[in-house]
Amino acid sequence: MMKTQIYVVRHAESLYIANRERERGLTNKGLEDALTVKAILDKVDIDVFLSSPYERAVQTIKAAAGNREIRTYEDLRERTMGDFEEINFKLAKQQVYDDFQFSYLEGESSQEAQDRAITVIKHILTVHKGLNVVIGTHGDIMTLIMNYFDPSYDYKFWETTSMPDIYRMEFHDLTLVGVKRLWERKDL
């Protein structure tokens, strides 16, 4: 049985700019942390670099990729939360995790976001079987991908993640057999 390792890399720090999800780049701290991501990933023989199309996700793995291509997948983009002005961000986030079918106006439910991302992950696991794959991603999509394979990755897990963060997911075919966190939070 061949093992495939997917390194999901949550993007580094990025300034929030309303209505600029795709173009938002990294802060100076985020660019500095991207070099630490590179140092961690340099210890592994990475075969393929993939990413969400959002600039902050691509920038976080760019140094690690060096001159290699980073292929983007639209369906690895971050979940669209929609209009939740009546409630604070963390409560809104918890609501969409507690009820996978719920979505705010013009937003995506956890189920919708998970379904689109998992279609890509299954494709990656098939096409890149037996390889080491890096995916530049986002907090929600990373959590929802991990949740598909193991429901213990939920809102509480999402709350513990940092920017950036790195998890190695080991698969045998399409079965998740192990997860290991590779990022050590400096802010604790």
Buried (B, 14 or more C-beta within 10 A) or exposed (E): EEBBBBBBBBBBBBEEEEEEBEEBBBBEEBBEBBEBBBEBBEEBEBBBBBBBBBBBBBBBBBBBBEEEEBEBBEBBBBBBBBEBEEEEEEEBBBBBBEEBEEBBEEBBBBBBBBBBBBEBBEEBBEEBBEBBBBBBBBBBBBBBBBBBBEEEBBBEBBEEBBBBBBBBBBBEEEEBEEBEEBBEEEEE
